[in-house]
Amino acid sequence: MIPLPQGPIKWLASPMVVLLSILVLVQLATFVPAIYAQKNYQAEIQKFKVLWNTGRSMILSKQGVDPNKAEEEIRRQAHLKEYVGKSFFYNVWLVPMWAGPLAFFANWLLSPGWISLLLSLWVLLYAGLWLEKSWSRQKPFAGVIALSVMGSFLYYLWVTVLWDVHAEIPYCGVGLASAVAVGILAHIHRDPIPFQGWWLKPRQIQVHPLIFAGIWIVLDFVVQVFVNPLNYGWVFVLDLGALGLGWALAPKIPLLAPVKATIPLRTMDPLQQTRKYLQEGWRLAELLELDAALGQIERGMQGLLAYSKPDPQMVEGVLEKLLNNNYCLPVGPELWYQWGVRMSELGFFKSAIACLEKCAQTPGTPSSLARPAVVQATELRIQTSNNPGVARPWLERVVKSGADDLIGRRAAKLLTTIQ
């Protein structure tokens, strides 16, 4: 499931969404002025070439100074510095040749172009919200800013001190934060990462986290080496290092289940509130107010499963009522899958198997959700020696629907295991 907030208020409550919205708005507001700033800069370069070739080099020769490349570069920088000093963008952009104190802290705001920004949005819109849901609401936001500032210093040192050259296009530190996020996803994201295939049909395409990382590496290489050639590809090298940093730091992130509580936990016993949600849900189900009942039961289950050691009797009791479903509650396959994955993490393997298989058996479940549910349920049956043979027909359907993708290969391997 993509952890996207629902409703405008919840979107605005996400620090990562606010940050990405700011980036887009700043890019929109500065798009045209930034283009003119870069064009004027290039015009000044051409102006200096004309001046140099039509007289300045000859003046140096008459003064006994050899007009070599080094002398030309010194005077070129002096000429351009006058324009740069008067340009707002060249005082805010992180361009190593003209780096100022403000640029090191504002570089995450101003991207060198839309393609660079879209690549970061593509990663952070998923990874940032997933980390907010699984780890902390504020830390991903603060991490993006901190990594952007760190990336600006590393980039400056890399191109000016180590290589003694000067890239002439802006550097955006958000790209480094995106690289770290990709490394984290590749290491600790347990399930395939979903993409919406709008260009095909309304369905989801799921890829393994390592494949996701590989796609990002290819796209980042294209952006940093071909789209932004004046940074000489060194940003791509830094991004690869940042991806490795994210991979190394990932195990240190304590992933937690989100708690959807509308009442602050400090003012009420959490277990008491959970029971209240469940009791209200069953009461509404008796009145045949099924949608409202499911909403209360979902809140109760979410609060119950948020504990590292929830009450087994409560979990099994709620699940038994849901599976019997005498009330015909409209539990969707996404909810069954979410509960199954969480119960597996908590060690409730029998309940997890029931939820995952219910997800696959629910009419209308998309194959992108049913196939991984079948595979994960079978793996739990094998792990707990819980009659894995019953899963054979489902595994065969998974292989038949796609034997070459990651899920299909896993299903084929499981078929050989349970023979």
N, C-alpha and C positions, 0 to 999 in steps of 0.2 A: 504493500500500500504506500502510495506517495503521501508523506505527512503534511499535506497542504492544509492550512487552516480553513475553516468554513465560515463565511460571512465577513463583511467589511470590518467589523469591530475586532474580530480575532486576527484578521490580517494585520491591522494596525497595531495589535498587541505583540506582534513578533518583531523583535529588534532587527533581525536579519532582513525581513521584508522592508522595514523602514529604511535601513541602510541601502539596500539595492534600489529602492525607489528614489532615494536622494541621488544616487549615481546616475540613474536614467534622467532625472530632471536636470541635473547639472550638465549632462551631456547635451540634452536638448537646448538648454539655455545658451551654451557656449559653442554650439556646433559651428555656426556661421562665423562668429568672431575668431574662433580658433583657426578656421581655415584661412581667413585673411591674415592672421598673425603669421602663420607658416608661409603663406605666399609672399608676404612682405619681407620676411626673413630671407627667403630664397631670392627675392628681387635685390636685396642688399648685397647678397653674395655675387650676383651677376654684375651689379653696379661696380663692386670692387674689382672684379676681373677686368672690366672695361677700363677702369682708371689705371690699373696696374699695367695693362698691356699698351696703354696709350700715353704713358709718360712717367708714372711713378718709378718704375724699374730703371728708366733712363736717368732720372734725377739721382737715384742712389748710386748708379755707376759713376756719374760725374762727381759725387761726393767721396768716391773711393771705396764704396761699400758694394760687395758682391751681391747682386739681387738673386740669390739662390732660393731654393724652396723654403729653407728655414726662415730667411728674412721675409719672404712673401707671407708665410703663415703668421709671423709676428704682427705684421701690419694688417693682415686680414682680420685677425682677432680684435685688434684695436679699432678697426673700422666697424665691425659688427657689434662691438660692445656698446657703442653709442645707441644703436637701435634697440638692442636687448634691454638696456637700462631704462628705456622709455616704454617698453612693452609690458603690460600687465601680465600676459600669459607667460612670458619668459622670466618673470619674477616669481611665478607660482608653480609652473611646470618644473618637474625634476628633469632637467636636461644637464647632464654632467658638465658640459662645457661652461654652463652659466649657473651652476647649482648655488642656491641661496638657502639660508636657514629655514624659511617658510616652506620651501619646496619639499624638504625631507618629511614634513608632517602633513602636507596637503596633497601629496602625489596620488593618494588613493582616490581623490575626488575627480581628477581630470585624466581621462583615458586618452591614449594617442589616436584612437579611432573607434568606430562602432564595432568593428569585427573583434577587436581585443575585448571591448566591454561585453559583447554578447557571449563570448567564450566564458568569461567569468560569471555572468548571470546564469548561464546554462549549468555550471557546476554548483554555484552557491545557492541557487533557488531550491535545489534538492538537498545538497549536503548540509547547508546551513539550517534548514528547517528540520532535517532528520536529527542533527545534533541537538537542536533546541528541544526536540521532543524526547530524545533518548538520554541527554546528558544535562544540559543547563540552558536556561533561556538567555542569560546574559553573556556567558563565556564565549560562544561562537562569534557574537558581535564584537566583543573586546578583542578576541583573537585575530579577527580580520584586520582591525585597525593596527594592532601591535605588529603583526606580520608585515603589513604594508610599510610601516615605518622602518622596520628591520630590513626589509627588502630594498628600500631606497638607499640605505647606507651601504649594504652589500654591493648593490649595483654601482654606486659611485666609486667605491674602493676598487671594484673589479676592473672597470674600464679606465680609470684615471691613474691609479697607483700601480696595479699589477701589469696593465698593458700600456699605460701612458698614451691613451688615445681618448677621443672625445666623441661619443655618440651624439647625434644632433637631433634626435626626436625624443619626445617625452617618454618617461618611464612611469608605468602605473603599478603600484605595489599590490593592488588587489589581485593581480595575476599570480603573485607569489602565494597569497593566501589561498587562492583556488587550487594551486598545486599541492599545498599541504592538505587541503580537504580531500583531494583525489587520493592521496596516499592513505589517509585515514579510512576512507570508504573501501579502498582495495584490501585493507588488512582486516577490518572488523565488521564490515557490513555482511550480515549472515545470509540474506536473501538476495535474489536477483534484483537489479535496479530497473524499475519500470519506466518505459517511455510511451507516450501516447502517439499512436500511428495515425495521425490525422490524414496523411496523404493516401492511406489505404482505406480503412474503414474505422468507425469508432471502436477501437480496441487498443489494448496495451501490448507493447513489445518489451520483453524483459531480457536483460543481458546480465551476465555474471559481472561482479564488481571488478574483476581483473580485466575483462573485456572493456568495461567502461573506462578504466584507466588507460588501456591501450588506445582507445578512440581519442581520449583527451590528449595523449602524447602526440599522436599524429596531427591533430588539429593545432595544438600549440606549436609544433614544429613549423607548420605551414604559416601560421600567423607571424611568428617571431623571425623566421628566416626569409620568407618571401613577401608577406604583406608589409612588414616593418623592417626592410633590409638595412636601414641606416643604423640599427642597433647591433649590426654585425652578428646576430645570432646568439650573443652572449646571454640575453635574457632567457633563451631556451635552456642553456646550461644551468643557470640559476634555478629555473623552474624544475628541472630534473632533480637537482639537489634538494629542493623544497619538498618534492614528492617523496624522496627518501626520508626526509625529516618527519613528514606526516606518517609514513609507514612505521618509523621507529617509535613515535610518540603514541600511536593508536592504542597499544595495549594498556597504557597508563590512564586512559579515559574511562572512568567508571560509568558504564551505561546503565541507565535506570529506566524503568517504565514510567510513562507520564501518568499523572493523577488528574483526572477531570473533576475537580471539586469546586463547587460554586461557593462553598462556605469555608472560610479559613480554618485550617486544621487546628490551629492553636486555640480556637474558641469552642471546639467540639471534639468529642472522642471519634476518631476516624471510623472505627469499627461500628459504632452506634449509627453513624451517618450512612454507612454502607448498608446496614440492616434496614434502615429507614427507606432507602432507595428501593431495595428489593421488595419489601413489604408493600410499598406503594405501587410497584410494578405489578405484583400479583393481584392486588386489589383492582387496579384498572383493567387487568386482563379479564377478571371475572365480569366486569361491566362491558366487556367487548370493545373497550377503547384501546385497540391493539397497538397503534403507532405510539401513543403516549405511554402505554405500558412498556413497550420495548425500549423506549428512551430511558425510563427509570431503571429498568433491569440492566441496560448497558452501562449506566452510571455505576450501579452497584457492583457489577462484575469488574469494571475498570478499577474502582477503588479497592476491591478485594484482591485483584491480581497485582496491584501495585506493591504489595508487601513482598519482602524477600521470602517470608515463610507464612503464607496465608493459611487460614483455617481449612484443612482438607475436607472436613464434613460440610462446611458451607459451600465450598467449591463444587463438590460432588452433588450436593443437594440441589443447587441451582441448575447445574448441568443436566441432571436427571429430569427435572421439570421441563427444561428447554428441549431436550431430545424427545421426550414423550409428546411435547407440544400439543397438549389437549386444548390449548387456547388458540392454536393456529397463529402463533406470533410470527410476524414477517421477518424472521432473522435472515439477513442476506449472507451470501457466501463470503463477502469480505470480512464480516464480523466473525463468522466461524473460523476463518483462516487466522485472523488476528488472535482470537482466543487460543486456538490450537498452538500457535507459535509460542505464545507467552506461557502456556501450561507446560510445554516441552522444556522451556528454560527453567521453570520452577521445579521440574522433576515429577510432575503429574502426568506420567507417560500414557497411562490408560485413557485419561480424560483428553489428553492432547490428540491421541489417535482418533477418538470419537469425534472431536471437533473438526479435524482435518478431513476425515472421510465424509463427514456431513457436508463440509464445504464442497467436496468433489461431487457429491450426490445431489446437491440442491439443483433443481431445474433452473436453467438459464445461466449457470456458472460459466464464465468465459474460460476457454481452454488455457489462457495465460495464467489463470489462478488455479484451475482444477488440476492441471498437470503437476505443478510443484507440490500441491497439497497431497496428491496420491503418493508421490515419491517420498516426501517427508514422513507421511504416516507409515509407509512400508519400512522405512529405515528404523523408525521407532519400534515397529513390530519385531524386526530382526534383532534389534538391540535388547529388547526385553523378552525375546522368545515367546511372543504373544501371537501364535498362529499366523505367521507371515504368509502362508500359502493362500489365504483368502484374498490377498491383494493381487494375485496373479492376473485375473481378467482385467483389472484396472491398469496394471502395469503394461499389459499387452496393448491396451488402447492408447496409452501414452506413447509407446514406441511407434505404433502405427500412425499416430498423428504427427510425428516428427522424430525420426531416429537420429538425425544428424546434429541437433542442437544439444546444449548442455543437459537439459532435463531429460531428453530422449536417451542420451548416453547413460545417464545415471539410472534410468529405468531399466535399460537393457542389462546393465551390470547387476542390478538387483534381481532380475529374472534368473540370471545364472546362479545367483547366491541361494535362491530359495528352491532350486530344482532338487 
